[in-house]
Amino acid sequence: MSLDGKRLLITGVITKDSIAFHAAERAQRQGAQVVLTSFGRVRRMTERAAQRLPEPVDVLELDVNKDEDLAAVADELRSRWGGVDGALHAIAVAPEDALGGRFLTAPAESAAQAFQTSAFSLKALAAALAPLMGDSGSIVGLDFDASVAWPIYDWMGVAKAALESVSRYLARDLGPQGIRVNLVSAGPLGTVAARGIPGFEQLAALWQAQAPLGWDIADPAPVADAICFLLSDGARAISGEILHVDGGFHAIGAPAQPDRA
Ligand SMILES: NC(=O)c1ccc[n+]([C@@H]2O[C@H](COP(=O)([O-])OP(=O)(O)OC[C@H]3O[C@@H](n4cnc5c(N)ncnc54)[C@H](O)[C@@H]3O)[C@@H](O)[C@H]2O)c1
């Protein structure tokens, strides 16, 4: 599998633990050209991480909720590369009162914020980049299985359910232009976003007990490899798909050895 010559926009890097950092690293090793995005006060952190890639890259300003930032990123990619072949959406956030067991008390504005930044933003990014993709492209987002309810995930889980639906509608509307839209549904990984969810360890422990292949919350490499696959021409007939990279957890209803739970 190769990403030779692919021009990729990668959002969602804060630190070198970020899933998107590992995707960028592996994409470069497979021959891709990469730029990162970040915004506001975390931008300095992203810039530090960008220096730690095999080839240091630029960081463009992008608050995915700002139309002017999306337009500026599109203009920059047009003048830099003349187009773009793929993008990773690795963006999610929910206000504190919408997570951690506060499902019944979270206010509508907090749920709406989680939806806008974590789900609607996939549409916003795709619509901004589609005109730069010519007659083919690949957009990949990051999911946490939203087909069931989880402890603590609350309105972030509802936002992920929306993300799954948004990706299908995008696959419908952008397919005729040759643009594919897919999600990788990852098992829990110990990133900044994940550690911000109170009770994250609880979810992580479930994986250790139930994933038939086992699961290492400190190893984002398998998720990064799946992202690179979906960005590559090897996935040219795949769209509207949710690819589970979770050690097989999603296929199993209960731990095979309940005493390990
Ligand atoms: N870590 C996990 O356990 C796990 C599991 C499944 C899916 N995911 C998903 O992976 C993706 C990346 O998360 P991560 O775990 O690498 O954490 P992370 O904290 O490293 O990345 C989250 C990113 O979202 C960005 N972001 C937040 N608001 C934004 C905005 N308005 N505009 C632009 N960017 C914004 C942050 O700057 C950050 O880079 C998220 O969609 C997350 O839900 C994570």
The ligand as an ORCA input file, in Angstrom:
! r2SCAN-3c Opt
* xyz 0 1
  N      -8.636      8.358     21.890
  C      -9.629      7.500     21.765
  O      -9.863      6.636     22.622
  C     -10.516      7.571     20.546
  C     -11.275      6.447     20.192
  C     -12.111      6.521     19.093
  C     -12.155      7.696     18.346
  N     -11.401      8.772     18.719
  C     -11.499     10.000     17.926
  O     -10.248     10.331     17.352
  C     -10.257     11.715     17.049
  C      -8.957     12.340     17.508
  O      -8.897     12.319     18.898
  P      -7.607     11.887     19.736
  O      -8.048     10.811     20.659
  O      -6.428     11.691     18.855
  O      -7.394     13.154     20.686
  P      -6.640     14.557     20.550
  O      -7.015     15.338     21.756
  O      -5.197     14.343     20.318
  O      -7.321     15.211     19.254
  C      -8.546     15.937     19.261
  C      -8.341     17.104     18.327
  O      -9.544     17.852     18.100
  C      -9.116     19.185     17.848
  N     -10.203     20.148     17.911
  C     -11.078     20.328     18.940
  N     -11.922     21.351     18.621
  C     -11.573     21.789     17.368
  C     -12.043     22.815     16.482
  N     -13.070     23.613     16.820
  N     -11.437     22.974     15.279
  C     -10.396     22.199     14.931
  N      -9.887     21.210     15.716
  C     -10.476     21.017     16.916
  C      -8.080     19.411     18.930
  O      -7.266     20.528     18.647
  C      -7.313     18.093     18.871
  O      -6.228     18.201     17.958
  C     -11.526     12.295     17.683
  O     -12.537     12.359     16.687
  C     -11.871     11.229     18.705
  O     -13.242     11.215     19.062
  C     -10.571      8.722     19.804
*
